[in-house]
């Protein structure tokens, strides 16, 4: 599963595009007409949108990692190797129990004598 790049593509601030089309002497007049507050507000919104885009990218990367891990887990769950490992582990645990029981019996015999 590949999420690729986020569908959100942020563009350049419209004001910056307008400024590129103006003569330097016209910039201040255009800024007054549009409104400095509106331009600043748009800049803040663009920064917030970029931060949200970065969060989206981080989430997509994490989901990608989880998908890969799940795929590996699902493949491992369906292999003869897993069955073999489960049997080996079960035999190992049984052997440990027998050793533990043996030592408990020895300790009990030592205490009774």
Phi and psi restraints in degrees (range 20) as a CNS / XPLOR table:
assign (resid 1 and name C) (resid 2 and name N)
       (resid 2 and name CA) (resid 2 and name C) 1.0 -121.6 20.0 2
assign (resid 2 and name N) (resid 2 and name CA)
       (resid 2 and name C) (resid 3 and name N) 1.0 121.5 20.0 2
assign (resid 2 and name C) (resid 3 and name N)
       (resid 3 and name CA) (resid 3 and name C) 1.0 -85.7 20.0 2
assign (resid 3 and name N) (resid 3 and name CA)
       (resid 3 and name C) (resid 4 and name N) 1.0 -20.5 20.0 2
assign (resid 3 and name C) (resid 4 and name N)
       (resid 4 and name CA) (resid 4 and name C) 1.0 63.5 20.0 2
assign (resid 4 and name N) (resid 4 and name CA)
       (resid 4 and name C) (resid 5 and name N) 1.0 -160.1 20.0 2
assign (resid 4 and name C) (resid 5 and name N)
       (resid 5 and name CA) (resid 5 and name C) 1.0 -75.6 20.0 2
assign (resid 5 and name N) (resid 5 and name CA)
       (resid 5 and name C) (resid 6 and name N) 1.0 150.8 20.0 2
assign (resid 5 and name C) (resid 6 and name N)
       (resid 6 and name CA) (resid 6 and name C) 1.0 -62.9 20.0 2
assign (resid 6 and name N) (resid 6 and name CA)
       (resid 6 and name C) (resid 7 and name N) 1.0 151.8 20.0 2
assign (resid 6 and name C) (resid 7 and name N)
       (resid 7 and name CA) (resid 7 and name C) 1.0 -71.1 20.0 2
assign (resid 7 and name N) (resid 7 and name CA)
       (resid 7 and name C) (resid 8 and name N) 1.0 -17.9 20.0 2
assign (resid 7 and name C) (resid 8 and name N)
       (resid 8 and name CA) (resid 8 and name C) 1.0 -81.7 20.0 2
assign (resid 8 and name N) (resid 8 and name CA)
       (resid 8 and name C) (resid 9 and name N) 1.0 121.7 20.0 2
assign (resid 8 and name C) (resid 9 and name N)
       (resid 9 and name CA) (resid 9 and name C) 1.0 -119.8 20.0 2
assign (resid 9 and name N) (resid 9 and name CA)
       (resid 9 and name C) (resid 10 and name N) 1.0 116.4 20.0 2
assign (resid 9 and name C) (resid 10 and name N)
       (resid 10 and name CA) (resid 10 and name C) 1.0 -82.9 20.0 2
assign (resid 10 and name N) (resid 10 and name CA)
       (resid 10 and name C) (resid 11 and name N) 1.0 139.4 20.0 2
assign (resid 10 and name C) (resid 11 and name N)
       (resid 11 and name CA) (resid 11 and name C) 1.0 -100.9 20.0 2
assign (resid 11 and name N) (resid 11 and name CA)
       (resid 11 and name C) (resid 12 and name N) 1.0 170.3 20.0 2
assign (resid 11 and name C) (resid 12 and name N)
       (resid 12 and name CA) (resid 12 and name C) 1.0 -69.3 20.0 2
assign (resid 12 and name N) (resid 12 and name CA)
       (resid 12 and name C) (resid 13 and name N) 1.0 150.5 20.0 2
assign (resid 12 and name C) (resid 13 and name N)
       (resid 13 and name CA) (resid 13 and name C) 1.0 -58.4 20.0 2
assign (resid 13 and name N) (resid 13 and name CA)
       (resid 13 and name C) (resid 14 and name N) 1.0 133.5 20.0 2
assign (resid 13 and name C) (resid 14 and name N)
       (resid 14 and name CA) (resid 14 and name C) 1.0 -57.2 20.0 2
assign (resid 14 and name N) (resid 14 and name CA)
       (resid 14 and name C) (resid 15 and name N) 1.0 -38.7 20.0 2
assign (resid 14 and name C) (resid 15 and name N)
       (resid 15 and name CA) (resid 15 and name C) 1.0 -58.8 20.0 2
assign (resid 15 and name N) (resid 15 and name CA)
       (resid 15 and name C) (resid 16 and name N) 1.0 -41.1 20.0 2
assign (resid 15 and name C) (resid 16 and name N)
       (resid 16 and name CA) (resid 16 and name C) 1.0 -63.0 20.0 2
assign (resid 16 and name N) (resid 16 and name CA)
       (resid 16 and name C) (resid 17 and name N) 1.0 -35.5 20.0 2
assign (resid 16 and name C) (resid 17 and name N)
       (resid 17 and name CA) (resid 17 and name C) 1.0 -68.4 20.0 2
assign (resid 17 and name N) (resid 17 and name CA)
       (resid 17 and name C) (resid 18 and name N) 1.0 -39.2 20.0 2
assign (resid 17 and name C) (resid 18 and name N)
       (resid 18 and name CA) (resid 18 and name C) 1.0 -64.0 20.0 2
assign (resid 18 and name N) (resid 18 and name CA)
       (resid 18 and name C) (resid 19 and name N) 1.0 -45.4 20.0 2
assign (resid 18 and name C) (resid 19 and name N)
       (resid 19 and name CA) (resid 19 and name C) 1.0 -58.8 20.0 2
assign (resid 19 and name N) (resid 19 and name CA)
       (resid 19 and name C) (resid 20 and name N) 1.0 -37.6 20.0 2
assign (resid 19 and name C) (resid 20 and name N)
       (resid 20 and name CA) (resid 20 and name C) 1.0 -63.5 20.0 2
assign (resid 20 and name N) (resid 20 and name CA)
       (resid 20 and name C) (resid 21 and name N) 1.0 -25.8 20.0 2
assign (resid 20 and name C) (resid 21 and name N)
       (resid 21 and name CA) (resid 21 and name C) 1.0 -88.4 20.0 2
assign (resid 21 and name N) (resid 21 and name CA)
       (resid 21 and name C) (resid 22 and name N) 1.0 -14.3 20.0 2
assign (resid 21 and name C) (resid 22 and name N)
       (resid 22 and name CA) (resid 22 and name C) 1.0 -93.3 20.0 2
assign (resid 22 and name N) (resid 22 and name CA)
       (resid 22 and name C) (resid 23 and name N) 1.0 157.2 20.0 2
assign (resid 22 and name C) (resid 23 and name N)
       (resid 23 and name CA) (resid 23 and name C) 1.0 -76.2 20.0 2
assign (resid 23 and name N) (resid 23 and name CA)
       (resid 23 and name C) (resid 24 and name N) 1.0 148.2 20.0 2
assign (resid 23 and name C) (resid 24 and name N)
       (resid 24 and name CA) (resid 24 and name C) 1.0 -51.8 20.0 2
assign (resid 24 and name N) (resid 24 and name CA)
       (resid 24 and name C) (resid 25 and name N) 1.0 -36.0 20.0 2
assign (resid 24 and name C) (resid 25 and name N)
       (resid 25 and name CA) (resid 25 and name C) 1.0 -69.2 20.0 2
assign (resid 25 and name N) (resid 25 and name CA)
       (resid 25 and name C) (resid 26 and name N) 1.0 -19.4 20.0 2
assign (resid 25 and name C) (resid 26 and name N)
       (resid 26 and name CA) (resid 26 and name C) 1.0 -91.7 20.0 2
assign (resid 26 and name N) (resid 26 and name CA)
       (resid 26 and name C) (resid 27 and name N) 1.0 -12.3 20.0 2
assign (resid 26 and name C) (resid 27 and name N)
       (resid 27 and name CA) (resid 27 and name C) 1.0 -61.6 20.0 2
assign (resid 27 and name N) (resid 27 and name CA)
       (resid 27 and name C) (resid 28 and name N) 1.0 -48.5 20.0 2
assign (resid 27 and name C) (resid 28 and name N)
       (resid 28 and name CA) (resid 28 and name C) 1.0 -63.4 20.0 2
assign (resid 28 and name N) (resid 28 and name CA)
       (resid 28 and name C) (resid 29 and name N) 1.0 -40.0 20.0 2
assign (resid 28 and name C) (resid 29 and name N)
       (resid 29 and name CA) (resid 29 and name C) 1.0 -65.2 20.0 2
assign (resid 29 and name N) (resid 29 and name CA)
       (resid 29 and name C) (resid 30 and name N) 1.0 -42.2 20.0 2
assign (resid 29 and name C) (resid 30 and name N)
       (resid 30 and name CA) (resid 30 and name C) 1.0 -65.2 20.0 2
assign (resid 30 and name N) (resid 30 and name CA)
       (resid 30 and name C) (resid 31 and name N) 1.0 -37.8 20.0 2
assign (resid 30 and name C) (resid 31 and name N)
       (resid 31 and name CA) (resid 31 and name C) 1.0 -64.6 20.0 2
assign (resid 31 and name N) (resid 31 and name CA)
       (resid 31 and name C) (resid 32 and name N) 1.0 -39.1 20.0 2
assign (resid 31 and name C) (resid 32 and name N)
       (resid 32 and name CA) (resid 32 and name C) 1.0 -66.0 20.0 2
assign (resid 32 and name N) (resid 32 and name CA)
       (resid 32 and name C) (resid 33 and name N) 1.0 -40.0 20.0 2
assign (resid 32 and name C) (resid 33 and name N)
       (resid 33 and name CA) (resid 33 and name C) 1.0 -67.2 20.0 2
assign (resid 33 and name N) (resid 33 and name CA)
       (resid 33 and name C) (resid 34 and name N) 1.0 -46.5 20.0 2
assign (resid 33 and name C) (resid 34 and name N)
       (resid 34 and name CA) (resid 34 and name C) 1.0 -70.0 20.0 2
assign (resid 34 and name N) (resid 34 and name CA)
       (resid 34 and name C) (resid 35 and name N) 1.0 -40.7 20.0 2
assign (resid 34 and name C) (resid 35 and name N)
       (resid 35 and name CA) (resid 35 and name C) 1.0 106.5 20.0 2
assign (resid 35 and name N) (resid 35 and name CA)
       (resid 35 and name C) (resid 36 and name N) 1.0 120.4 20.0 2
assign (resid 35 and name C) (resid 36 and name N)
       (resid 36 and name CA) (resid 36 and name C) 1.0 -61.0 20.0 2
assign (resid 36 and name N) (resid 36 and name CA)
       (resid 36 and name C) (resid 37 and name N) 1.0 -37.3 20.0 2
assign (resid 36 and name C) (resid 37 and name N)
       (resid 37 and name CA) (resid 37 and name C) 1.0 -63.9 20.0 2
assign (resid 37 and name N) (resid 37 and name CA)
       (resid 37 and name C) (resid 38 and name N) 1.0 -40.7 20.0 2
assign (resid 37 and name C) (resid 38 and name N)
       (resid 38 and name CA) (resid 38 and name C) 1.0 -64.3 20.0 2
assign (resid 38 and name N) (resid 38 and name CA)
       (resid 38 and name C) (resid 39 and name N) 1.0 -40.0 20.0 2
assign (resid 38 and name C) (resid 39 and name N)
       (resid 39 and name CA) (resid 39 and name C) 1.0 -65.3 20.0 2
assign (resid 39 and name N) (resid 39 and name CA)
       (resid 39 and name C) (resid 40 and name N) 1.0 -45.5 20.0 2
assign (resid 39 and name C) (resid 40 and name N)
       (resid 40 and name CA) (resid 40 and name C) 1.0 -63.1 20.0 2
assign (resid 40 and name N) (resid 40 and name CA)
       (resid 40 and name C) (resid 41 and name N) 1.0 -41.5 20.0 2
assign (resid 40 and name C) (resid 41 and name N)
       (resid 41 and name CA) (resid 41 and name C) 1.0 -62.0 20.0 2
assign (resid 41 and name N) (resid 41 and name CA)
       (resid 41 and name C) (resid 42 and name N) 1.0 -42.6 20.0 2
assign (resid 41 and name C) (resid 42 and name N)
       (resid 42 and name CA) (resid 42 and name C) 1.0 -62.7 20.0 2
assign (resid 42 and name N) (resid 42 and name CA)
       (resid 42 and name C) (resid 43 and name N) 1.0 -39.6 20.0 2
assign (resid 42 and name C) (resid 43 and name N)
       (resid 43 and name CA) (resid 43 and name C) 1.0 -61.4 20.0 2
assign (resid 43 and name N) (resid 43 and name CA)
       (resid 43 and name C) (resid 44 and name N) 1.0 -43.4 20.0 2
assign (resid 43 and name C) (resid 44 and name N)
       (resid 44 and name CA) (resid 44 and name C) 1.0 -64.1 20.0 2
assign (resid 44 and name N) (resid 44 and name CA)
       (resid 44 and name C) (resid 45 and name N) 1.0 -41.7 20.0 2
assign (resid 44 and name C) (resid 45 and name N)
       (resid 45 and name CA) (resid 45 and name C) 1.0 -63.7 20.0 2
assign (resid 45 and name N) (resid 45 and name CA)
       (resid 45 and name C) (resid 46 and name N) 1.0 -39.5 20.0 2
assign (resid 45 and name C) (resid 46 and name N)
       (resid 46 and name CA) (resid 46 and name C) 1.0 -64.6 20.0 2
assign (resid 46 and name N) (resid 46 and name CA)
       (resid 46 and name C) (resid 47 and name N) 1.0 -40.6 20.0 2
assign (resid 46 and name C) (resid 47 and name N)
       (resid 47 and name CA) (resid 47 and name C) 1.0 -64.0 20.0 2
assign (resid 47 and name N) (resid 47 and name CA)
       (resid 47 and name C) (resid 48 and name N) 1.0 -41.6 20.0 2
assign (resid 47 and name C) (resid 48 and name N)
       (resid 48 and name CA) (resid 48 and name C) 1.0 -65.2 20.0 2
assign (resid 48 and name N) (resid 48 and name CA)
       (resid 48 and name C) (resid 49 and name N) 1.0 -40.6 20.0 2
assign (resid 48 and name C) (resid 49 and name N)
       (resid 49 and name CA) (resid 49 and name C) 1.0 -62.4 20.0 2
assign (resid 49 and name N) (resid 49 and name CA)
       (resid 49 and name C) (resid 50 and name N) 1.0 -39.4 20.0 2
assign (resid 49 and name C) (resid 50 and name N)
       (resid 50 and name CA) (resid 50 and name C) 1.0 -65.1 20.0 2
assign (resid 50 and name N) (resid 50 and name CA)
       (resid 50 and name C) (resid 51 and name N) 1.0 -40.9 20.0 2
assign (resid 50 and name C) (resid 51 and name N)
       (resid 51 and name CA) (resid 51 and name C) 1.0 -63.2 20.0 2
assign (resid 51 and name N) (resid 51 and name CA)
       (resid 51 and name C) (resid 52 and name N) 1.0 -42.3 20.0 2
assign (resid 51 and name C) (resid 52 and name N)
       (resid 52 and name CA) (resid 52 and name C) 1.0 -65.7 20.0 2
assign (resid 52 and name N) (resid 52 and name CA)
       (resid 52 and name C) (resid 53 and name N) 1.0 -36.5 20.0 2
assign (resid 52 and name C) (resid 53 and name N)
       (resid 53 and name CA) (resid 53 and name C) 1.0 -63.3 20.0 2
assign (resid 53 and name N) (resid 53 and name CA)
       (resid 53 and name C) (resid 54 and name N) 1.0 -41.5 20.0 2
assign (resid 53 and name C) (resid 54 and name N)
       (resid 54 and name CA) (resid 54 and name C) 1.0 -64.7 20.0 2
assign (resid 54 and name N) (resid 54 and name CA)
       (resid 54 and name C) (resid 55 and name N) 1.0 -38.9 20.0 2
assign (resid 54 and name C) (resid 55 and name N)
       (resid 55 and name CA) (resid 55 and name C) 1.0 -62.6 20.0 2
assign (resid 55 and name N) (resid 55 and name CA)
       (resid 55 and name C) (resid 56 and name N) 1.0 -42.5 20.0 2
assign (resid 55 and name C) (resid 56 and name N)
       (resid 56 and name CA) (resid 56 and name C) 1.0 -60.3 20.0 2
assign (resid 56 and name N) (resid 56 and name CA)
       (resid 56 and name C) (resid 57 and name N) 1.0 -43.8 20.0 2
assign (resid 56 and name C) (resid 57 and name N)
       (resid 57 and name CA) (resid 57 and name C) 1.0 -62.0 20.0 2
assign (resid 57 and name N) (resid 57 and name CA)
       (resid 57 and name C) (resid 58 and name N) 1.0 -44.0 20.0 2
assign (resid 57 and name C) (resid 58 and name N)
       (resid 58 and name CA) (resid 58 and name C) 1.0 -60.5 20.0 2
assign (resid 58 and name N) (resid 58 and name CA)
       (resid 58 and name C) (resid 59 and name N) 1.0 -43.6 20.0 2
assign (resid 58 and name C) (resid 59 and name N)
       (resid 59 and name CA) (resid 59 and name C) 1.0 -63.8 20.0 2
assign (resid 59 and name N) (resid 59 and name CA)
       (resid 59 and name C) (resid 60 and name N) 1.0 -41.6 20.0 2
assign (resid 59 and name C) (resid 60 and name N)
       (resid 60 and name CA) (resid 60 and name C) 1.0 -64.2 20.0 2
assign (resid 60 and name N) (resid 60 and name CA)
       (resid 60 and name C) (resid 61 and name N) 1.0 -39.7 20.0 2
assign (resid 60 and name C) (resid 61 and name N)
       (resid 61 and name CA) (resid 61 and name C) 1.0 -63.7 20.0 2
assign (resid 61 and name N) (resid 61 and name CA)
       (resid 61 and name C) (resid 62 and name N) 1.0 -42.0 20.0 2
assign (resid 61 and name C) (resid 62 and name N)
       (resid 62 and name CA) (resid 62 and name C) 1.0 -65.1 20.0 2
assign (resid 62 and name N) (resid 62 and name CA)
       (resid 62 and name C) (resid 63 and name N) 1.0 -41.9 20.0 2
assign (resid 62 and name C) (resid 63 and name N)
       (resid 63 and name CA) (resid 63 and name C) 1.0 -62.9 20.0 2
assign (resid 63 and name N) (resid 63 and name CA)
       (resid 63 and name C) (resid 64 and name N) 1.0 -37.2 20.0 2
assign (resid 63 and name C) (resid 64 and name N)
       (resid 64 and name CA) (resid 64 and name C) 1.0 -62.7 20.0 2
assign (resid 64 and name N) (resid 64 and name CA)
       (resid 64 and name C) (resid 65 and name N) 1.0 -44.8 20.0 2
assign (resid 64 and name C) (resid 65 and name N)
       (resid 65 and name CA) (resid 65 and name C) 1.0 -62.0 20.0 2
assign (resid 65 and name N) (resid 65 and name CA)
       (resid 65 and name C) (resid 66 and name N) 1.0 -43.2 20.0 2
assign (resid 65 and name C) (resid 66 and name N)
       (resid 66 and name CA) (resid 66 and name C) 1.0 -65.0 20.0 2
assign (resid 66 and name N) (resid 66 and name CA)
       (resid 66 and name C) (resid 67 and name N) 1.0 -37.4 20.0 2
assign (resid 66 and name C) (resid 67 and name N)
       (resid 67 and name CA) (resid 67 and name C) 1.0 -65.3 20.0 2
assign (resid 67 and name N) (resid 67 and name CA)
       (resid 67 and name C) (resid 68 and name N) 1.0 -41.0 20.0 2
assign (resid 67 and name C) (resid 68 and name N)
       (resid 68 and name CA) (resid 68 and name C) 1.0 -64.5 20.0 2
assign (resid 68 and name N) (resid 68 and name CA)
       (resid 68 and name C) (resid 69 and name N) 1.0 -44.0 20.0 2
assign (resid 68 and name C) (resid 69 and name N)
       (resid 69 and name CA) (resid 69 and name C) 1.0 -63.2 20.0 2
assign (resid 69 and name N) (resid 69 and name CA)
       (resid 69 and name C) (resid 70 and name N) 1.0 -41.5 20.0 2
assign (resid 69 and name C) (resid 70 and name N)
       (resid 70 and name CA) (resid 70 and name C) 1.0 -65.7 20.0 2
assign (resid 70 and name N) (resid 70 and name CA)
       (resid 70 and name C) (resid 71 and name N) 1.0 -41.5 20.0 2
assign (resid 70 and name C) (resid 71 and name N)
       (resid 71 and name CA) (resid 71 and name C) 1.0 -60.5 20.0 2
assign (resid 71 and name N) (resid 71 and name CA)
       (resid 71 and name C) (resid 72 and name N) 1.0 -44.0 20.0 2
assign (resid 71 and name C) (resid 72 and name N)
       (resid 72 and name CA) (resid 72 and name C) 1.0 -63.3 20.0 2
assign (resid 72 and name N) (resid 72 and name CA)
       (resid 72 and name C) (resid 73 and name N) 1.0 -43.9 20.0 2
assign (resid 72 and name C) (resid 73 and name N)
       (resid 73 and name CA) (resid 73 and name C) 1.0 -61.8 20.0 2
assign (resid 73 and name N) (resid 73 and name CA)
       (resid 73 and name C) (resid 74 and name N) 1.0 -44.4 20.0 2
assign (resid 73 and name C) (resid 74 and name N)
       (resid 74 and name CA) (resid 74 and name C) 1.0 -63.0 20.0 2
assign (resid 74 and name N) (resid 74 and name CA)
       (resid 74 and name C) (resid 75 and name N) 1.0 -40.5 20.0 2
assign (resid 74 and name C) (resid 75 and name N)
       (resid 75 and name CA) (resid 75 and name C) 1.0 -65.2 20.0 2
assign (resid 75 and name N) (resid 75 and name CA)
       (resid 75 and name C) (resid 76 and name N) 1.0 -42.1 20.0 2
assign (resid 75 and name C) (resid 76 and name N)
       (resid 76 and name CA) (resid 76 and name C) 1.0 -65.4 20.0 2
assign (resid 76 and name N) (resid 76 and name CA)
       (resid 76 and name C) (resid 77 and name N) 1.0 -33.8 20.0 2
assign (resid 76 and name C) (resid 77 and name N)
       (resid 77 and name CA) (resid 77 and name C) 1.0 -67.2 20.0 2
assign (resid 77 and name N) (resid 77 and name CA)
       (resid 77 and name C) (resid 78 and name N) 1.0 -19.4 20.0 2
assign (resid 77 and name C) (resid 78 and name N)
       (resid 78 and name CA) (resid 78 and name C) 1.0 -109.1 20.0 2
assign (resid 78 and name N) (resid 78 and name CA)
       (resid 78 and name C) (resid 79 and name N) 1.0 19.0 20.0 2
assign (resid 78 and name C) (resid 79 and name N)
       (resid 79 and name CA) (resid 79 and name C) 1.0 -111.3 20.0 2
assign (resid 79 and name N) (resid 79 and name CA)
       (resid 79 and name C) (resid 80 and name N) 1.0 154.1 20.0 2
assign (resid 79 and name C) (resid 80 and name N)
       (resid 80 and name CA) (resid 80 and name C) 1.0 -62.8 20.0 2
assign (resid 80 and name N) (resid 80 and name CA)
       (resid 80 and name C) (resid 81 and name N) 1.0 -28.6 20.0 2
assign (resid 80 and name C) (resid 81 and name N)
       (resid 81 and name CA) (resid 81 and name C) 1.0 -59.5 20.0 2
assign (resid 81 and name N) (resid 81 and name CA)
       (resid 81 and name C) (resid 82 and name N) 1.0 -40.5 20.0 2
assign (resid 81 and name C) (resid 82 and name N)
       (resid 82 and name CA) (resid 82 and name C) 1.0 -63.0 20.0 2
assign (resid 82 and name N) (resid 82 and name CA)
       (resid 82 and name C) (resid 83 and name N) 1.0 -45.1 20.0 2
assign (resid 82 and name C) (resid 83 and name N)
       (resid 83 and name CA) (resid 83 and name C) 1.0 -59.3 20.0 2
assign (resid 83 and name N) (resid 83 and name CA)
       (resid 83 and name C) (resid 84 and name N) 1.0 -43.3 20.0 2
assign (resid 83 and name C) (resid 84 and name N)
       (resid 84 and name CA) (resid 84 and name C) 1.0 -61.3 20.0 2
assign (resid 84 and name N) (resid 84 and name CA)
       (resid 84 and name C) (resid 85 and name N) 1.0 -46.3 20.0 2
assign (resid 84 and name C) (resid 85 and name N)
       (resid 85 and name CA) (resid 85 and name C) 1.0 -62.5 20.0 2
assign (resid 85 and name N) (resid 85 and name CA)
       (resid 85 and name C) (resid 86 and name N) 1.0 -40.3 20.0 2
assign (resid 85 and name C) (resid 86 and name N)
       (resid 86 and name CA) (resid 86 and name C) 1.0 -62.5 20.0 2
assign (resid 86 and name N) (resid 86 and name CA)
       (resid 86 and name C) (resid 87 and name N) 1.0 -41.0 20.0 2
assign (resid 86 and name C) (resid 87 and name N)
       (resid 87 and name CA) (resid 87 and name C) 1.0 -65.8 20.0 2
assign (resid 87 and name N) (resid 87 and name CA)
       (resid 87 and name C) (resid 88 and name N) 1.0 -43.7 20.0 2
assign (resid 87 and name C) (resid 88 and name N)
       (resid 88 and name CA) (resid 88 and name C) 1.0 -61.1 20.0 2
assign (resid 88 and name N) (resid 88 and name CA)
       (resid 88 and name C) (resid 89 and name N) 1.0 -43.4 20.0 2
assign (resid 88 and name C) (resid 89 and name N)
       (resid 89 and name CA) (resid 89 and name C) 1.0 -65.3 20.0 2
assign (resid 89 and name N) (resid 89 and name CA)
       (resid 89 and name C) (resid 90 and name N) 1.0 -42.0 20.0 2
assign (resid 89 and name C) (resid 90 and name N)
       (resid 90 and name CA) (resid 90 and name C) 1.0 -61.9 20.0 2
assign (resid 90 and name N) (resid 90 and name CA)
       (resid 90 and name C) (resid 91 and name N) 1.0 -41.7 20.0 2
assign (resid 90 and name C) (resid 91 and name N)
       (resid 91 and name CA) (resid 91 and name C) 1.0 -65.7 20.0 2
assign (resid 91 and name N) (resid 91 and name CA)
       (resid 91 and name C) (resid 92 and name N) 1.0 -39.1 20.0 2
assign (resid 91 and name C) (resid 92 and name N)
       (resid 92 and name CA) (resid 92 and name C) 1.0 -63.5 20.0 2
assign (resid 92 and name N) (resid 92 and name CA)
       (resid 92 and name C) (resid 93 and name N) 1.0 -44.0 20.0 2
assign (resid 92 and name C) (resid 93 and name N)
       (resid 93 and name CA) (resid 93 and name C) 1.0 -64.2 20.0 2
assign (resid 93 and name N) (resid 93 and name CA)
       (resid 93 and name C) (resid 94 and name N) 1.0 -41.6 20.0 2
assign (resid 93 and name C) (resid 94 and name N)
       (resid 94 and name CA) (resid 94 and name C) 1.0 -61.3 20.0 2
assign (resid 94 and name N) (resid 94 and name CA)
       (resid 94 and name C) (resid 95 and name N) 1.0 -41.7 20.0 2
assign (resid 94 and name C) (resid 95 and name N)
       (resid 95 and name CA) (resid 95 and name C) 1.0 -63.7 20.0 2
assign (resid 95 and name N) (resid 95 and name CA)
       (resid 95 and name C) (resid 96 and name N) 1.0 -41.7 20.0 2
assign (resid 95 and name C) (resid 96 and name N)
       (resid 96 and name CA) (resid 96 and name C) 1.0 -61.9 20.0 2
assign (resid 96 and name N) (resid 96 and name CA)
       (resid 96 and name C) (resid 97 and name N) 1.0 -41.2 20.0 2
assign (resid 96 and name C) (resid 97 and name N)
       (resid 97 and name CA) (resid 97 and name C) 1.0 -61.9 20.0 2
assign (resid 97 and name N) (resid 97 and name CA)
       (resid 97 and name C) (resid 98 and name N) 1.0 -42.2 20.0 2
assign (resid 97 and name C) (resid 98 and name N)
       (resid 98 and name CA) (resid 98 and name C) 1.0 -64.1 20.0 2
assign (resid 98 and name N) (resid 98 and name CA)
       (resid 98 and name C) (resid 99 and name N) 1.0 -41.8 20.0 2
assign (resid 98 and name C) (resid 99 and name N)
       (resid 99 and name CA) (resid 99 and name C) 1.0 -63.8 20.0 2
assign (resid 99 and name N) (resid 99 and name CA)
       (resid 99 and name C) (resid 100 and name N) 1.0 -43.5 20.0 2
assign (resid 99 and name C) (resid 100 and name N)
       (resid 100 and name CA) (resid 100 and name C) 1.0 -61.3 20.0 2
assign (resid 100 and name N) (resid 100 and name CA)
       (resid 100 and name C) (resid 101 and name N) 1.0 -46.3 20.0 2
assign (resid 100 and name C) (resid 101 and name N)
       (resid 101 and name CA) (resid 101 and name C) 1.0 -62.9 20.0 2
assign (resid 101 and name N) (resid 101 and name CA)
       (resid 101 and name C) (resid 102 and name N) 1.0 -39.1 20.0 2
assign (resid 101 and name C) (resid 102 and name N)
       (resid 102 and name CA) (resid 102 and name C) 1.0 -61.0 20.0 2
assign (resid 102 and name N) (resid 102 and name CA)
       (resid 102 and name C) (resid 103 and name N) 1.0 -46.0 20.0 2
assign (resid 102 and name C) (resid 103 and name N)
       (resid 103 and name CA) (resid 103 and name C) 1.0 -68.6 20.0 2
assign (resid 103 and name N) (resid 103 and name CA)
       (resid 103 and name C) (resid 104 and name N) 1.0 -34.0 20.0 2
assign (resid 103 and name C) (resid 104 and name N)
       (resid 104 and name CA) (resid 104 and name C) 1.0 -65.1 20.0 2
assign (resid 104 and name N) (resid 104 and name CA)
       (resid 104 and name C) (resid 105 and name N) 1.0 -39.9 20.0 2
assign (resid 104 and name C) (resid 105 and name N)
       (resid 105 and name CA) (resid 105 and name C) 1.0 -64.9 20.0 2
assign (resid 105 and name N) (resid 105 and name CA)
       (resid 105 and name C) (resid 106 and name N) 1.0 -40.3 20.0 2
assign (resid 105 and name C) (resid 106 and name N)
       (resid 106 and name CA) (resid 106 and name C) 1.0 -63.8 20.0 2
assign (resid 106 and name N) (resid 106 and name CA)
       (resid 106 and name C) (resid 107 and name N) 1.0 -42.9 20.0 2
assign (resid 106 and name C) (resid 107 and name N)
       (resid 107 and name CA) (resid 107 and name C) 1.0 -63.6 20.0 2
assign (resid 107 and name N) (resid 107 and name CA)
       (resid 107 and name C) (resid 108 and name N) 1.0 -40.4 20.0 2
assign (resid 107 and name C) (resid 108 and name N)
       (resid 108 and name CA) (resid 108 and name C) 1.0 -64.4 20.0 2
assign (resid 108 and name N) (resid 108 and name CA)
       (resid 108 and name C) (resid 109 and name N) 1.0 -42.5 20.0 2
assign (resid 108 and name C) (resid 109 and name N)
       (resid 109 and name CA) (resid 109 and name C) 1.0 -64.5 20.0 2
assign (resid 109 and name N) (resid 109 and name CA)
       (resid 109 and name C) (resid 110 and name N) 1.0 -38.0 20.0 2
assign (resid 109 and name C) (resid 110 and name N)
       (resid 110 and name CA) (resid 110 and name C) 1.0 -65.9 20.0 2
assign (resid 110 and name N) (resid 110 and name CA)
       (resid 110 and name C) (resid 111 and name N) 1.0 -41.2 20.0 2
assign (resid 110 and name C) (resid 111 and name N)
       (resid 111 and name CA) (resid 111 and name C) 1.0 -69.1 20.0 2
assign (resid 111 and name N) (resid 111 and name CA)
       (resid 111 and name C) (resid 112 and name N) 1.0 -38.3 20.0 2
assign (resid 111 and name C) (resid 112 and name N)
       (resid 112 and name CA) (resid 112 and name C) 1.0 -72.6 20.0 2
assign (resid 112 and name N) (resid 112 and name CA)
       (resid 112 and name C) (resid 113 and name N) 1.0 -27.6 20.0 2
